[in-house]
Amino acid sequence: MKKIILVIMVMAWFITGCSTFPKDDIKIETEAAAKVDFSGYKTYAWLGAAGILYDPHGHWEPPALDADAEMVFLVNSALRDSGMTEVMSEPDMLVAYALGADMEALKLKQNPETKLTSLENVPQIGLVVVLIDSETGFVTWVGIATGEIKNLDSEIVKKRLEYAVNAMFNELPK
């Protein structure tokens, strides 16, 4: 019996160990319009997407990643999980996002050994997802995610983007 428990514990550790990725730097904020009943929204359509990039050396996006396609996929998945359906005409809601990266961003960082603070280059990324009532044109919900760009491989970047989008939409009122 002890061997079975040990094997289960080792397998659980292995599974959780393989699924971890750096996400402590990702900050999520959302805001919903106070008097909006989100249960009335059943359909959506894409309004647009924008990329704002300051990357003079072309380092932010891993070569095997199409960030725009990934964002559309992730937002579509999150909206479907929320019970919404994408339509081509007469949607209840419009969806837009902007993804921005600044590879030259500076940040104050403390050296753990000397405790001295210095200004260092810490590339930053930001994502804003907006839901708009298609009838009134008013913004009903905004999700914002910010984090550091860590020069990771494309699979880890995808996991970080997925984490950010899911964390945002977990706060979408039901």
Secondary structure, DSSP 4 states (H G I P E B T S, - for coil): -HHHHHHHHHHHHHHHHHT----TT-EEEEEE-TT--GGG--EEEEEEEEEEEE-TTS-SS-TT--HHHHHHHHHHHHHHHTT-EE-SSS-SEEEEEEEEEETT-EEEEE-TTT--EEEEE--EEEEEEEEEETTT--EEEEEEEEEE-----HHHHHHHHHHHHHHHHTTS--
